[in-house]
Amino acid sequence: MTPASYDLLVCDLDGTLLDDFMALDPALVAGFRRASERGLTISLATGRMPAAADPYRDELGVTAPVIYYNGAVVRGADGGPDLVSLTLPRGVLHRAWTVFSQAPVHPVFYRDDRLFCIAHTLAVRRYCEEEGLRVDVVDDPGQFLALGGFIKSLLIGHPKDLDIVRKELTPSVAEHGRLVRTRGDYLEIIPVGASKGAALTRLTEHLGVPLDRVVAVGDQENDVEMLRAAGLGVAMPHAPEVVRRAADRIAPAAPEGGLLRLFRELFPDRFD
């Protein structure tokens, strides 16, 4: 397949486009904007909620619908109906809470495009600072988590603790939700039908772009389905082995030119 045959570029944010300071490389921003002006369709696929992702969407000049919440929502900037809108079945998080409430984790919950927590711990505060979000503290977790309409939950903790919690949660969440690692210290509970891969399929249907003409770039377990679905799946050089195996190729490391070198190779008429 020749580089010119790719018509859509979809990128993860954290660990892919964003640096360790949660910032975008100005050269990458300029490249994205020029590529868009030259006719390349660009989108983002992130675990973030809209309030935490849209500032980067706007900075990059992305106008196509964006994949949020690890595929639970696909939404355009025009205010139209969501292309995808999934929530967890009522009661799933309440059952999960009975398991993780005694574990050394710091949970946050997403509902109605708002963020909630049980305790405003240091880990939760750091998360909110990184994502640029405000969080509401829940007075009665049991009553709150018995509600419906939750898009997902994120558990923040030590990687080894999350390995244990994941095993303990599996029977409670099975068939009603998915457990996905989105960072070493992040474990998410998302709707069973949600994935970046399924969301990408819906996005391409909306845009009229065949999947084999898509380049997707990501770095974590939540990107695996997307990398497999795209015509060309690219893993970041620091990605875990399971992600690297799912990809068609590995992006160049930063000293070797990084993502801009990759995009210039794949889209020679759009990036320079």
C-alpha atoms as a printed R data frame, in Angstrom:
    type eleno elety resid chain resno       x       y      z
1   ATOM     1    CA   MET     A     1   0.000   0.000  0.000
2   ATOM     2    CA   THR     A     2   1.390   3.401 -0.928
3   ATOM     3    CA   PRO     A     3   1.458   6.279  1.567
4   ATOM     4    CA   ALA     A     4  -0.944   8.327 -0.558
5   ATOM     5    CA   SER     A     5  -3.662   5.700 -0.055
6   ATOM     6    CA   TYR     A     6  -4.214   6.668  3.599
7   ATOM     7    CA   ASP     A     7  -7.008   9.188  4.106
8   ATOM     8    CA   LEU     A     8  -7.573   9.246  7.873
9   ATOM     9    CA   LEU     A     9  -5.145   9.617 10.784
10  ATOM    10    CA   VAL     A    10  -6.384   8.749 14.285
11  ATOM    11    CA   CYS     A    11  -4.108   9.297 17.284
12  ATOM    12    CA   ASP     A    12  -4.238   8.569 20.968
13  ATOM    13    CA   LEU     A    13  -3.410  11.498 23.257
14  ATOM    14    CA   ASP     A    14  -1.682  10.445 26.501
15  ATOM    15    CA   GLY     A    15   1.603   8.698 25.827
16  ATOM    16    CA   THR     A    16   1.277   9.308 22.093
17  ATOM    17    CA   LEU     A    17   0.768  12.959 21.143
18  ATOM    18    CA   LEU     A    18   1.258  14.394 24.648
19  ATOM    19    CA   ASP     A    19   4.640  14.638 26.341
20  ATOM    20    CA   ASP     A    20   5.375  13.963 30.011
21  ATOM    21    CA   PHE     A    21   4.150  17.469 30.858
22  ATOM    22    CA   MET     A    22   0.781  16.916 29.134
23  ATOM    23    CA   ALA     A    23   1.762  19.320 26.358
24  ATOM    24    CA   LEU     A    24   1.806  19.090 22.568
25  ATOM    25    CA   ASP     A    25   4.983  19.629 20.564
26  ATOM    26    CA   PRO     A    26   4.520  22.950 18.689
27  ATOM    27    CA   ALA     A    27   6.051  21.374 15.567
28  ATOM    28    CA   LEU     A    28   3.480  18.585 15.737
29  ATOM    29    CA   VAL     A    29   0.662  21.109 16.147
30  ATOM    30    CA   ALA     A    30   1.863  23.050 13.110
31  ATOM    31    CA   GLY     A    31   2.177  19.820 11.132
32  ATOM    32    CA   PHE     A    32  -1.345  18.695 12.019
33  ATOM    33    CA   ARG     A    33  -2.819  22.031 11.047
34  ATOM    34    CA   ARG     A    34  -1.017  22.088  7.697
35  ATOM    35    CA   ALA     A    35  -2.034  18.491  6.978
36  ATOM    36    CA   SER     A    36  -5.666  19.328  7.712
37  ATOM    37    CA   GLU     A    37  -5.506  22.327  5.392
38  ATOM    38    CA   ARG     A    38  -4.128  20.021  2.692
39  ATOM    39    CA   GLY     A    39  -7.089  17.672  2.969
40  ATOM    40    CA   LEU     A    40  -6.087  15.017  5.507
41  ATOM    41    CA   THR     A    41  -8.847  14.032  7.931
42  ATOM    42    CA   ILE     A    42  -7.510  13.756 11.487
43  ATOM    43    CA   SER     A    43  -9.205  12.555 14.645
44  ATOM    44    CA   LEU     A    44  -8.302  11.654 18.219
45  ATOM    45    CA   ALA     A    45  -9.071   8.492 20.194
46  ATOM    46    CA   THR     A    46  -8.682   8.948 23.919
47  ATOM    47    CA   GLY     A    47  -9.806   7.657 27.265
48  ATOM    48    CA   ARG     A    48 -10.346  11.246 28.346
49  ATOM    49    CA   MET     A    49 -13.720  12.890 28.754
50  ATOM    50    CA   PRO     A    50 -14.535  15.790 26.410
51  ATOM    51    CA   ALA     A    51 -13.601  18.501 28.907
52  ATOM    52    CA   ALA     A    52 -10.103  17.027 29.202
53  ATOM    53    CA   ALA     A    53  -9.586  16.306 25.495
54  ATOM    54    CA   ASP     A    54 -11.209  19.203 23.668
55  ATOM    55    CA   PRO     A    55  -8.489  21.781 24.441
56  ATOM    56    CA   TYR     A    56  -6.014  19.537 22.588
57  ATOM    57    CA   ARG     A    57  -8.524  18.901 19.799
58  ATOM    58    CA   ASP     A    58  -8.849  22.640 19.286
59  ATOM    59    CA   GLU     A    59  -5.103  23.261 19.514
60  ATOM    60    CA   LEU     A    60  -4.472  20.647 16.827
61  ATOM    61    CA   GLY     A    61  -7.243  21.999 14.612
62  ATOM    62    CA   VAL     A    62  -9.149  18.687 14.573
63  ATOM    63    CA   THR     A    63 -12.656  19.102 13.162
64  ATOM    64    CA   ALA     A    64 -13.692  15.453 12.677
65  ATOM    65    CA   PRO     A    65 -15.666  13.668 15.406
66  ATOM    66    CA   VAL     A    66 -13.505  12.485 18.306
67  ATOM    67    CA   ILE     A    67 -13.480   9.157 20.160
68  ATOM    68    CA   TYR     A    68 -13.795   9.767 23.924
69  ATOM    69    CA   TYR     A    69 -13.969   7.545 27.025
70  ATOM    70    CA   ASN     A    70 -12.051   4.735 25.274
71  ATOM    71    CA   GLY     A    71 -14.759   4.366 22.658
72  ATOM    72    CA   ALA     A    72 -17.874   4.743 24.793
73  ATOM    73    CA   VAL     A    73 -18.629   8.068 23.092
74  ATOM    74    CA   VAL     A    74 -17.933   9.381 19.589
75  ATOM    75    CA   ARG     A    75 -18.917  13.017 19.295
76  ATOM    76    CA   GLY     A    76 -18.530  15.812 16.790
77  ATOM    77    CA   ALA     A    77 -17.850  19.429 17.619
78  ATOM    78    CA   ASP     A    78 -21.008  20.581 15.823
79  ATOM    79    CA   GLY     A    79 -23.403  19.721 18.652
80  ATOM    80    CA   GLY     A    80 -25.152  16.992 16.671
81  ATOM    81    CA   PRO     A    81 -26.178  13.587 18.052
82  ATOM    82    CA   ASP     A    82 -23.364  11.354 19.284
83  ATOM    83    CA   LEU     A    83 -22.291   8.703 16.783
84  ATOM    84    CA   VAL     A    84 -21.700   6.350 19.723
85  ATOM    85    CA   SER     A    85 -23.085   6.710 23.254
86  ATOM    86    CA   LEU     A    86 -22.651   3.779 25.643
87  ATOM    87    CA   THR     A    87 -23.103   3.492 29.403
88  ATOM    88    CA   LEU     A    88 -22.562   0.764 31.965
89  ATOM    89    CA   PRO     A    89 -25.641  -1.237 33.024
90  ATOM    90    CA   ARG     A    90 -27.181  -0.022 36.243
91  ATOM    91    CA   GLY     A    91 -25.659  -1.659 39.300
92  ATOM    92    CA   VAL     A    92 -22.337  -2.709 37.748
93  ATOM    93    CA   LEU     A    93 -20.308  -0.062 39.560
94  ATOM    94    CA   HIS     A    94 -22.129  -0.695 42.823
95  ATOM    95    CA   ARG     A    95 -21.148  -4.368 42.647
96  ATOM    96    CA   ALA     A    96 -17.612  -3.426 41.689
97  ATOM    97    CA   TRP     A    97 -17.412  -0.968 44.585
98  ATOM    98    CA   THR     A    98 -18.135  -3.730 47.085
99  ATOM    99    CA   VAL     A    99 -14.916  -5.327 45.808
100 ATOM   100    CA   PHE     A   100 -12.562  -2.365 45.407
101 ATOM   101    CA   SER     A   101 -13.779  -0.274 48.357
102 ATOM   102    CA   GLN     A   102 -11.285  -2.047 50.646
103 ATOM   103    CA   ALA     A   103  -8.452  -2.009 48.111
104 ATOM   104    CA   PRO     A   104  -5.630   0.572 48.008
105 ATOM   105    CA   VAL     A   105  -7.072   2.337 44.960
106 ATOM   106    CA   HIS     A   106  -8.466   5.802 44.296
107 ATOM   107    CA   PRO     A   107 -11.631   5.608 42.160
108 ATOM   108    CA   VAL     A   108 -13.240   8.306 40.032
109 ATOM   109    CA   PHE     A   109 -16.527   8.000 38.149
110 ATOM   110    CA   TYR     A   110 -17.830   9.596 34.940
111 ATOM   111    CA   ARG     A   111 -21.510  10.414 34.540
112 ATOM   112    CA   ASP     A   112 -23.288  13.083 32.449
113 ATOM   113    CA   ASP     A   113 -19.874  14.409 31.326
114 ATOM   114    CA   ARG     A   114 -19.014  15.152 34.955
115 ATOM   115    CA   LEU     A   115 -16.357  13.643 37.209
116 ATOM   116    CA   PHE     A   116 -17.030  12.309 40.706
117 ATOM   117    CA   CYS     A   117 -14.918  10.798 43.480
118 ATOM   118    CA   ILE     A   118 -15.481   9.225 46.884
119 ATOM   119    CA   ALA     A   119 -12.546  11.023 48.520
120 ATOM   120    CA   HIS     A   120 -10.469  13.956 47.308
121 ATOM   121    CA   THR     A   121  -7.182  12.122 47.808
122 ATOM   122    CA   LEU     A   122  -3.760  13.206 46.596
123 ATOM   123    CA   ALA     A   123  -3.966  10.726 43.707
124 ATOM   124    CA   VAL     A   124  -7.337  12.125 42.639
125 ATOM   125    CA   ARG     A   125  -6.066  15.702 42.899
126 ATOM   126    CA   ARG     A   126  -3.049  14.867 40.755
127 ATOM   127    CA   TYR     A   127  -5.274  13.207 38.185
128 ATOM   128    CA   CYS     A   128  -7.524  16.263 38.011
129 ATOM   129    CA   GLU     A   129  -4.516  18.560 37.658
130 ATOM   130    CA   GLU     A   130  -3.118  16.467 34.797
131 ATOM   131    CA   GLU     A   131  -6.449  16.403 32.981
132 ATOM   132    CA   GLY     A   132  -7.526  19.959 33.801
133 ATOM   133    CA   LEU     A   133 -10.734  18.784 35.476
134 ATOM   134    CA   ARG     A   134 -12.812  19.594 38.528
135 ATOM   135    CA   VAL     A   135 -14.298  16.768 40.579
136 ATOM   136    CA   ASP     A   136 -17.354  16.487 42.831
137 ATOM   137    CA   VAL     A   137 -17.125  14.449 46.040
138 ATOM   138    CA   VAL     A   138 -19.942  11.941 46.596
139 ATOM   139    CA   ASP     A   139 -21.581  11.921 50.049
140 ATOM   140    CA   ASP     A   140 -23.129   8.437 49.880
141 ATOM   141    CA   PRO     A   141 -21.118   6.134 47.560
142 ATOM   142    CA   GLY     A   142 -23.513   3.203 47.893
143 ATOM   143    CA   GLN     A   143 -26.553   5.226 46.886
144 ATOM   144    CA   PHE     A   144 -24.700   7.118 44.165
145 ATOM   145    CA   LEU     A   145 -23.200   4.028 42.542
146 ATOM   146    CA   ALA     A   146 -26.600   2.323 42.449
147 ATOM   147    CA   LEU     A   147 -27.658   4.891 39.836
148 ATOM   148    CA   GLY     A   148 -27.538   4.267 36.101
149 ATOM   149    CA   GLY     A   149 -25.933   6.331 33.372
150 ATOM   150    CA   PHE     A   150 -22.256   5.891 34.257
151 ATOM   151    CA   ILE     A   151 -19.959   5.945 31.252
152 ATOM   152    CA   LYS     A   152 -16.944   4.502 33.034
153 ATOM   153    CA   SER     A   153 -14.882   4.370 36.205
154 ATOM   154    CA   LEU     A   154 -11.138   4.785 36.643
155 ATOM   155    CA   LEU     A   155  -9.193   3.186 39.494
156 ATOM   156    CA   ILE     A   156  -5.833   4.785 40.275
157 ATOM   157    CA   GLY     A   157  -3.304   2.673 42.133
158 ATOM   158    CA   HIS     A   158   0.041   0.913 42.195
159 ATOM   159    CA   PRO     A   159   0.420  -1.394 39.176
160 ATOM   160    CA   LYS     A   160   0.816  -4.502 41.354
161 ATOM   161    CA   ASP     A   161  -2.275  -3.605 43.377
162 ATOM   162    CA   LEU     A   162  -4.256  -3.081 40.188
163 ATOM   163    CA   ASP     A   163  -3.224  -6.526 38.940
164 ATOM   164    CA   ILE     A   164  -4.829  -8.029 42.047
165 ATOM   165    CA   VAL     A   165  -7.908  -5.788 41.903
166 ATOM   166    CA   ARG     A   166  -8.432  -6.685 38.257
167 ATOM   167    CA   LYS     A   167  -8.552 -10.399 39.072
168 ATOM   168    CA   GLU     A   168 -10.941  -9.810 41.969
169 ATOM   169    CA   LEU     A   169 -13.211  -7.554 39.901
170 ATOM   170    CA   THR     A   170 -13.503  -9.842 36.898
171 ATOM   171    CA   PRO     A   171 -16.384 -11.987 38.277
172 ATOM   172    CA   SER     A   172 -18.354  -8.864 39.293
173 ATOM   173    CA   VAL     A   173 -17.880  -7.048 36.002
174 ATOM   174    CA   ALA     A   174 -17.892  -9.968 33.543
175 ATOM   175    CA   GLU     A   175 -20.533  -9.759 30.770
176 ATOM   176    CA   HIS     A   176 -21.572  -6.277 31.907
177 ATOM   177    CA   GLY     A   177 -18.354  -4.292 31.508
178 ATOM   178    CA   ARG     A   178 -14.724  -4.444 30.414
179 ATOM   179    CA   LEU     A   179 -11.619  -4.051 32.556
180 ATOM   180    CA   VAL     A   180  -8.902  -2.223 30.628
181 ATOM   181    CA   ARG     A   181  -5.461  -0.972 31.654
182 ATOM   182    CA   THR     A   182  -4.917   2.480 30.190
183 ATOM   183    CA   ARG     A   183  -1.678   3.250 32.028
184 ATOM   184    CA   GLY     A   184   0.492   1.359 34.477
185 ATOM   185    CA   ASP     A   185  -1.345   2.939 37.394
186 ATOM   186    CA   TYR     A   186  -4.797   3.134 35.749
187 ATOM   187    CA   LEU     A   187  -7.480   0.436 35.516
188 ATOM   188    CA   GLU     A   188 -10.808   1.326 33.892
189 ATOM   189    CA   ILE     A   189 -14.271  -0.212 33.924
190 ATOM   190    CA   ILE     A   190 -15.987   0.622 30.631
191 ATOM   191    CA   PRO     A   191 -19.134  -0.604 28.822
192 ATOM   192    CA   VAL     A   192 -18.773  -4.082 27.381
193 ATOM   193    CA   GLY     A   193 -19.312  -2.818 23.823
194 ATOM   194    CA   ALA     A   194 -16.862   0.052 24.139
195 ATOM   195    CA   SER     A   195 -13.449  -0.014 22.516
196 ATOM   196    CA   LYS     A   196 -11.446   2.354 20.400
197 ATOM   197    CA   GLY     A   197 -11.585  -0.246 17.640
198 ATOM   198    CA   ALA     A   198 -15.383  -0.414 17.553
199 ATOM   199    CA   ALA     A   199 -15.564   3.370 17.778
200 ATOM   200    CA   LEU     A   200 -13.099   3.713 14.907
201 ATOM   201    CA   THR     A   201 -15.282   1.451 12.773
202 ATOM   202    CA   ARG     A   202 -18.301   3.669 13.457
203 ATOM   203    CA   LEU     A   203 -16.259   6.808 12.774
204 ATOM   204    CA   THR     A   204 -15.069   5.522  9.404
205 ATOM   205    CA   GLU     A   205 -18.633   4.622  8.436
206 ATOM   206    CA   HIS     A   206 -19.680   8.185  9.255
207 ATOM   207    CA   LEU     A   207 -16.783   9.691  7.310
208 ATOM   208    CA   GLY     A   208 -17.053   7.286  4.385
209 ATOM   209    CA   VAL     A   209 -13.432   6.164  4.735
210 ATOM   210    CA   PRO     A   210 -12.566   2.449  4.418
211 ATOM   211    CA   LEU     A   211 -10.730   1.028  7.427
212 ATOM   212    CA   ASP     A   212  -7.817  -0.029  5.235
213 ATOM   213    CA   ARG     A   213  -7.177   3.647  4.493
214 ATOM   214    CA   VAL     A   214  -6.751   4.530  8.172
215 ATOM   215    CA   VAL     A   215  -3.545   5.026 10.148
216 ATOM   216    CA   ALA     A   216  -3.996   4.654 13.917
217 ATOM   217    CA   VAL     A   217  -1.343   5.384 16.545
218 ATOM   218    CA   GLY     A   218  -1.411   4.406 20.227
219 ATOM   219    CA   ASP     A   219   0.611   3.121 23.157
220 ATOM   220    CA   GLN     A   220  -1.512   1.203 25.689
221 ATOM   221    CA   GLU     A   221  -3.792  -1.813 26.103
222 ATOM   222    CA   ASN     A   222  -6.850   0.323 25.348
223 ATOM   223    CA   ASP     A   223  -5.404   1.029 21.881
224 ATOM   224    CA   VAL     A   224  -5.011  -2.613 20.811
225 ATOM   225    CA   GLU     A   225  -8.411  -3.012 19.109
226 ATOM   226    CA   MET     A   226  -7.918   0.268 17.253
227 ATOM   227    CA   LEU     A   227  -4.458  -0.721 15.999
228 ATOM   228    CA   ARG     A   228  -5.833  -4.033 14.770
229 ATOM   229    CA   ALA     A   229  -8.838  -2.439 13.060
230 ATOM   230    CA   ALA     A   230  -6.882   0.219 11.162
231 ATOM   231    CA   GLY     A   231  -5.239  -0.351  7.817
232 ATOM   232    CA   LEU     A   232  -1.952   0.546  9.488
233 ATOM   233    CA   GLY     A   233  -1.646   0.271 13.254
234 ATOM   234    CA   VAL     A   234   1.373   2.002 14.771
235 ATOM   235    CA   ALA     A   235   2.578   1.458 18.342
236 ATOM   236    CA   MET     A   236   4.713   3.959 20.194
237 ATOM   237    CA   PRO     A   237   8.263   2.754 20.964
238 ATOM   238    CA   HIS     A   238   7.575   2.595 24.723
239 ATOM   239    CA   ALA     A   239   4.356   0.563 24.308
240 ATOM   240    CA   PRO     A   240   3.968  -2.722 26.234
241 ATOM   241    CA   GLU     A   241   4.680  -5.904 24.300
242 ATOM   242    CA   VAL     A   242   0.975  -6.766 23.896
243 ATOM   243    CA   VAL     A   243   0.463  -3.446 22.109
244 ATOM   244    CA   ARG     A   244   3.570  -3.809 19.964
245 ATOM   245    CA   ARG     A   245   2.396  -7.252 18.836
246 ATOM   246    CA   ALA     A   246  -0.965  -5.818 17.775
247 ATOM   247    CA   ALA     A   247   0.670  -3.121 15.632
248 ATOM   248    CA   ASP     A   248   1.910  -3.299 12.056
249 ATOM   249    CA   ARG     A   249   4.929  -1.179 12.856
250 ATOM   250    CA   ILE     A   250   6.608   0.786 15.641
251 ATOM   251    CA   ALA     A   251   6.914   4.574 15.511
252 ATOM   252    CA   PRO     A   252  10.415   6.055 15.450
253 ATOM   253    CA   ALA     A   253  11.791   7.139 18.813
254 ATOM   254    CA   ALA     A   254  12.013  10.871 19.492
255 ATOM   255    CA   PRO     A   255  15.788  11.069 18.762
256 ATOM   256    CA   GLU     A   256  15.076   9.425 15.392
257 ATOM   257    CA   GLY     A   257  12.461  11.982 14.387
258 ATOM   258    CA   GLY     A   258   9.457  10.669 16.283
259 ATOM   259    CA   LEU     A   259   5.914  11.000 15.009
260 ATOM   260    CA   LEU     A   260   6.671  13.798 12.553
261 ATOM   261    CA   ARG     A   261   9.115  11.550 10.719
262 ATOM   262    CA   LEU     A   262   6.477   8.814 10.617
263 ATOM   263    CA   PHE     A   263   3.761  11.136  9.329
264 ATOM   264    CA   ARG     A   264   6.026  12.635  6.666
265 ATOM   265    CA   GLU     A   265   6.700   9.121  5.414
266 ATOM   266    CA   LEU     A   266   3.053   8.012  5.437
267 ATOM   267    CA   PHE     A   267   1.506  11.285  4.245
268 ATOM   268    CA   PRO     A   268   4.224  12.912  2.079
269 ATOM   269    CA   ASP     A   269   1.788  15.318  0.427
270 ATOM   270    CA   ARG     A   270   0.247  16.439  3.733
271 ATOM   271    CA   PHE     A   271   3.184  16.680  6.162
272 ATOM   272    CA   ASP     A   272   6.458  18.410  5.343
